Amino acid sequence: MNAVVAALKLTVWRVLPVLALALVTAEARGEAPQSFAAFLTALWPDAEAEGITRATFDAAFAGLTPDGRVIAATQRQPEYGEPFGAYIESMVSPSRIAVGLRKSRQWASTLRAVEKKFGVEPPILVSIWGIESSFGKAQDRWDVFRSLATLAQARVQPPYFRDELLRALRILQSNDIPRRQFLGSWAGAMGQTQFMPSSFLRYAVDFEGSGHPNIWTSVPDVLASIANYLQKAGWQAGIPWGFEVVVPQGFDYRLSRGSFHQWVERGLKRADGDRFPDTGDAILFFPSGAAGPAFLVTGNFDVLKTYNNSDAYALAVAHLSDRLLGHGPFRAVWPANDFQPSRAERIALQNKLAALGYKVNDFTGHLDFDLRDNIRDMQGKFGMIPDGYPSRALLERLGIRLP
């Protein structure tokens, strides 16, 4: 959700889409649950302080009640626990590739104009558009105000959803978006970009010239808004996200970072047989361990993770963009018994590594490359292949209980 993921821009990313957030409810803290009416009463002074009129406030919440489906939906996050190969296959399906190619042709002139202004390549924009909303076809039907109010009242990740609710009121206050159009994901991510309200205010672009950004029905605004987001997150034009590589026998798996020149010297080869870039740096990434596909990824891969803080999501977007350029599927085979830890197991791993003295940047289940280097160090101590992959065997050695 810019996804529910922020993500997770995320970072809590998305928190930019923000989906992968720590779910902490009032009940879990032993607090008495607040009634919905009392919640709205307490919210009004903060809304008024931000310039929201009573008429806007009442229009947003007229007839609303908490949505019991929303809390249940917090447990459904496909980027966690699902085997990498299965996730990539579902996101980069033949039908999505075919539609993506058709949309790329249909919107070619707009994509060129967006690239000229924001410096983000068309295949990346089309890929995010396709994965977030199936190119606008899979529009979410959850009421944004109801979803955000449900999460805020339940004190999920306070004060995040309460703040997003106030941002949504600001958007409604502007009169740019009709109340009936405030539809999004279960966590409040809106439109074809899946922007949270705060992301809408920061990144939504009126590229079509209608007078206001429209991420629900205007494809030019959708593509430009995605590009604006990525540009501000640090996207570097002309730099690949990365590529699949073949690791030589006898490779020292403790090595995880280096320039492209160094990777060539270490014996890595591109799986597609192409040349390495002449300049730049990359990180060696094994999503499913040394037994599965290997990738060198650049800073642009991390930028994709800001849209949804998930390695699986970023790799899906990257791979779909390559397929739209005419490249083939990954060469290496994903392990049949691929284990991917659940979000709870990832958080337990982060806490365990922190207790062992490692620096941990994130305690919400997101695995950054610093954490994978910490994992490499632990794997070396245990006599395992130090590939940075949080395997079932590693979690068991660390005393993390698995279901």
C-alpha positions in Angstrom: 0.0 0.0 0.0 2.2 2.7 -0.8 0.9 0.5 -1.1 -0.1 -1.3 2.9 2.3 -1.6 2.4 4.7 2.0 2.7 3.9 -0.3 1.4 4.8 0.5 3.1 6.9 3.4 1.9 7.7 1.7 4.0 9.4 2.4 4.9 7.5 2.2 7.3 7.9 2.7 4.3 5.0 3.5 2.3 4.6 3.6 5.2 4.3 4.4 1.8 2.5 2.0 1.6 2.6 0.6 4.7 1.5 -2.7 5.0 4.0 -4.3 7.0 3.5 -2.6 10.2 3.6 -3.8 13.7 0.1 -4.6 14.8 -0.4 -3.4 18.3 -4.0 -3.1 19.5 -5.4 -1.5 22.6 -6.6 -4.9 23.7 -3.1 -6.3 23.5 -1.9 -3.5 25.9 -4.7 -4.2 28.3 -6.5 -0.9 27.5 -10.3 -0.6 27.4 -11.4 -0.4 23.8 -12.8 3.1 22.9 -16.2 3.3 21.2 -16.3 4.6 17.7 -18.3 7.6 18.7 -15.8 8.4 21.4 -13.0 8.0 19.0 -14.5 10.5 16.5 -15.2 12.9 19.3 -11.6 12.8 20.4 -10.5 13.2 16.8 -12.4 16.3 16.0 -10.3 18.8 18.0 -7.1 17.6 16.1 -8.9 17.8 12.8 -10.2 21.3 13.6 -6.7 22.4 14.5 -5.5 21.4 11.0 -8.1 23.6 9.4 -10.8 20.9 8.7 -14.3 22.3 8.8 -17.1 20.6 10.6 -18.9 20.1 7.3 -16.0 18.2 5.9 -15.6 16.2 9.1 -19.2 15.2 9.1 -19.2 14.3 5.4 -16.3 12.0 5.9 -17.8 10.0 8.7 -21.5 10.2 8.1 -23.1 6.8 8.8 -19.7 5.0 9.2 -19.2 2.1 11.6 -16.0 0.1 12.2 -15.2 -2.5 9.6 -14.5 -5.8 11.2 -12.9 -7.2 8.0 -10.0 -4.6 8.3 -8.4 -6.0 11.4 -8.5 -9.6 9.9 -6.9 -8.3 6.7 -3.8 -7.1 8.6 -2.8 -10.8 8.8 -2.8 -11.3 5.0 0.4 -10.1 3.6 1.6 -12.2 0.6 5.2 -10.7 0.7 5.8 -12.6 3.9 6.1 -16.4 4.2 5.3 -17.3 0.6 8.1 -19.0 -1.4 10.0 -16.5 -3.5 9.5 -18.3 -6.7 5.8 -18.7 -6.2 5.4 -15.0 -5.4 7.4 -13.9 -8.5 5.4 -16.3 -10.7 2.1 -15.0 -9.5 3.1 -11.3 -9.9 4.9 -11.7 -13.2 2.4 -13.9 -15.0 2.1 -14.3 -18.8 -1.2 -12.4 -18.8 0.3 -9.5 -16.8 3.3 -9.4 -19.2 0.9 -9.3 -22.2 -1.2 -6.5 -20.8 1.9 -4.6 -19.7 3.2 -4.7 -23.3 -0.1 -3.5 -24.6 -0.3 -0.7 -22.0 3.3 0.3 -22.8 2.3 0.8 -26.5 -1.0 2.5 -25.7 0.6 5.0 -23.3 4.0 5.3 -25.1 3.9 9.1 -25.6 2.8 9.7 -22.0 5.5 7.4 -20.7 8.2 9.2 -22.7 7.0 12.6 -21.4 7.0 11.3 -17.8 10.5 9.8 -18.2 11.7 13.2 -19.6 10.4 15.0 -16.6 11.2 12.6 -13.8 14.0 10.3 -15.2 12.3 7.0 -14.5 12.2 4.4 -17.3 8.8 3.4 -18.7 9.0 -0.3 -18.0 9.5 0.3 -14.2 6.4 2.6 -14.2 4.3 0.2 -16.1 5.4 -2.7 -13.8 4.5 -0.9 -10.6 1.2 0.2 -12.1 0.5 -3.4 -13.1 1.4 -5.0 -9.8 -0.4 -2.4 -7.7 -3.7 -2.3 -9.5 -3.5 -4.6 -12.5 -3.2 -1.4 -14.7 -6.2 0.1 -13.1 -8.5 -2.9 -13.5 -8.3 -4.1 -9.9 -9.5 -1.0 -8.2 -10.0 -1.5 -4.4 -13.5 -1.0 -3.1 -12.8 -0.3 0.6 -13.9 3.0 2.0 -10.7 4.9 2.9 -12.2 6.8 5.8 -13.9 3.7 7.3 -10.7 1.6 7.0 -8.4 4.2 8.5 -10.8 5.0 11.3 -11.2 1.3 12.1 -7.4 0.9 12.3 -6.9 4.1 14.2 -9.7 3.3 16.7 -8.2 -0.1 17.3 -4.8 1.6 17.9 -3.0 -0.4 15.2 0.5 1.1 14.9 -0.3 4.3 16.7 -0.3 7.1 15.7 0.3 6.1 12.1 -3.3 5.4 10.9 -4.7 8.2 13.0 -2.3 10.6 11.3 -3.2 9.1 7.9 -6.9 9.7 8.7 -6.2 13.4 9.3 -4.3 13.6 6.0 -7.3 12.1 4.2 -9.5 14.8 5.7 -7.1 17.4 4.3 -7.5 15.9 0.9 -11.3 15.9 1.2 -11.1 19.5 2.5 -9.5 20.6 -0.7 -12.7 19.6 -2.6 -10.5 18.1 -5.3 -11.7 14.5 -4.7 -15.4 13.7 -4.2 -16.2 11.8 -1.0 -17.6 8.9 -3.0 -14.2 8.4 -4.7 -12.3 7.8 -1.5 -11.8 4.1 -2.2 -8.7 2.1 -1.5 -7.2 -0.9 0.1 -8.1 -2.3 3.5 -5.4 -0.1 5.1 -6.3 3.1 3.2 -4.0 2.9 0.2 -5.7 4.8 -2.6 -6.1 4.6 -6.3 -4.1 2.9 -9.0 -0.8 4.0 -7.3 -1.9 2.7 -4.0 -0.8 5.8 -2.2 -1.5 6.4 1.5 -3.1 9.9 2.1 0.3 11.3 3.2 1.9 10.0 0.1 -0.8 11.5 -2.0 -0.1 14.9 -0.5 3.6 14.5 -1.1 3.8 12.8 -4.5 0.6 12.9 -6.4 1.0 14.8 -9.7 -1.5 16.6 -12.0 0.2 15.5 -15.2 -3.0 15.6 -17.3 -3.6 19.3 -16.4 -7.1 18.9 -15.0 -6.4 21.1 -12.0 -5.8 18.4 -9.4 -4.1 15.0 -9.2 -6.3 12.1 -9.9 -4.7 8.7 -9.1 -8.1 6.9 -9.5 -9.0 7.4 -13.1 -6.3 9.5 -14.9 -3.5 7.2 -16.3 -1.1 10.2 -16.9 -1.5 11.3 -13.3 -1.0 7.7 -12.1 2.2 7.2 -14.1 3.6 10.6 -13.3 2.8 10.2 -9.6 4.7 6.9 -9.4 7.6 8.5 -11.2 7.6 11.5 -8.9 7.6 9.1 -5.9 10.6 7.1 -7.2 12.5 10.2 -8.2 12.2 11.7 -4.8 13.1 8.4 -3.2 16.5 8.5 -5.1 16.0 6.8 -8.4 19.0 7.1 -10.6 18.2 7.3 -14.3 20.1 4.9 -16.6 21.2 2.6 -13.7 19.8 -0.9 -13.8 18.0 -2.3 -10.8 20.4 -5.3 -11.1 20.4 -8.6 -12.9 20.7 -12.3 -12.3 24.2 -13.7 -12.0 26.0 -17.0 -11.9 28.3 -17.6 -8.9 31.6 -19.6 -9.6 32.6 -22.7 -7.7 34.7 -22.0 -4.7 33.2 -18.5 -4.3 33.6 -16.8 -0.9 30.0 -16.2 0.2 31.1 -13.8 2.9 31.5 -11.2 0.1 28.3 -9.3 -0.3 29.3 -5.8 -1.6 31.5 -4.4 -4.3 31.9 -2.5 -7.6 30.8 -4.2 -10.8 34.5 -4.3 -11.6 35.2 -6.2 -8.4 32.4 -8.6 -9.1 33.9 -9.4 -12.4 37.2 -10.0 -10.8 35.6 -12.4 -8.3 34.3 -14.5 -11.1 30.6 -13.7 -11.3 29.0 -13.7 -14.7 25.6 -12.4 -15.8 23.1 -15.2 -16.3 22.0 -13.6 -19.6 25.6 -13.4 -20.9 25.6 -9.6 -21.2 28.4 -7.4 -20.0 28.6 -5.8 -16.6 28.2 -2.1 -16.4 31.5 -0.2 -16.6 30.8 1.7 -13.4 28.7 1.4 -10.2 28.3 -0.8 -7.2 26.1 -3.7 -6.4 25.1 -6.0 -3.5 25.0 -9.8 -4.0 21.5 -11.1 -3.0 20.4 -14.7 -2.5 16.6 -14.5 -2.0 16.3 -18.2 -1.3 19.9 -19.0 -0.4 22.9 -20.1 -2.3 20.9 -23.0 -3.8 18.6 -20.6 -5.7 18.9 -17.7 -8.1 21.5 -15.1 -7.3 21.3 -11.4 -8.1 23.5 -8.3 -8.1 21.3 -5.4 -7.1 21.9 -1.6 -7.1 20.6 1.3 -5.2 17.6 1.4 -7.5 16.5 -1.9 -6.1 16.4 -0.3 -2.6 14.4 2.6 -4.2 11.8 0.0 -5.3 11.6 -1.3 -1.8 10.6 2.2 -0.6 7.4 1.8 -2.6 6.8 -1.5 -0.7 9.4 -2.6 1.8 9.7 -6.1 0.5 12.5 -7.9 -1.4 9.9 -10.1 -3.0 7.9 -7.1 -4.2 10.9 -5.2 -5.5 12.2 -8.3 -7.4 8.8 -8.8 -8.9 8.6 -5.2 -10.2 12.2 -5.4 -11.5 11.6 -8.8 -13.2 8.3 -7.6 -14.8 10.1 -4.5 -16.1 12.8 -6.8 -17.7 10.1 -9.0 -19.3 8.5 -5.9 -20.8 11.9 -5.1 -22.3 11.9 -8.5 -24.0 14.2 -10.4 -21.6 13.5 -13.9 -20.6 12.6 -15.6 -17.3 15.2 -16.2 -14.6 17.7 -18.9 -15.5 18.2 -20.5 -12.2 15.5 -22.7 -10.6 13.9 -21.6 -7.3 14.4 -24.3 -4.6 11.4 -26.6 -4.3 11.5 -26.4 -0.5 12.1 -22.7 -0.4 11.5 -21.5 3.2 10.6 -17.8 3.7 10.1 -16.8 7.4 6.9 -15.3 8.4 6.7 -11.7 9.6 6.7 -12.8 13.2 9.7 -15.0 12.6 11.5 -12.1 11.0 10.8 -9.9 13.9 12.1 -12.6 16.3 15.3 -12.9 14.2 15.8 -9.1 14.4 15.4 -9.1 18.1 17.7 -12.1 18.5 20.4 -10.5 16.4 20.1 -7.2 18.4 20.4 -9.2 21.7 23.6 -10.7 20.3 25.1 -7.3 19.8 24.4 -6.7 16.1 23.1 -3.3 14.9 19.5 -3.7 13.6 17.9 -0.9 11.7 14.3 -2.2 11.7 12.3 -4.2 14.1 9.1 -4.6 12.0 10.2 -7.6 10.0 11.8 -6.0 7.0 15.2 -7.5 6.1 17.6 -4.9 4.8 21.0 -5.8 3.4 22.8 -4.7 6.6 20.8 -7.4 8.4 21.6 -9.9 5.7 25.3 -9.2 6.4 24.7 -9.8 10.1 23.1 -13.1 9.1 26.2 -14.0 7.0 28.3 -13.4 10.1 26.2 -15.7 12.2 26.1 -18.4 9.5 29.9 -18.3 9.4 30.0 -18.9 13.1 27.7 -21.9 12.8 29.7 -23.4 9.9 26.9 -22.7 7.4 27.2 -21.2 3.9 27.2 -17.4 4.6 24.7 -16.4 2.0 22.6 -14.0 4.1 19.5 -16.1 3.8 17.4 -16.6 6.9 16.9 -20.4 6.5 14.9 -22.6 8.7 18.2 -24.2 10.0 19.6 -20.8 11.0 16.4 -19.8 12.9 16.5 -23.1 14.7 20.2 -22.7 15.6 19.3 -19.2 17.0 16.6 -20.7 19.1 13.7 -19.1 17.2 10.7 -21.4 17.5 9.0 -22.3 14.3 5.4 -23.5 13.8 
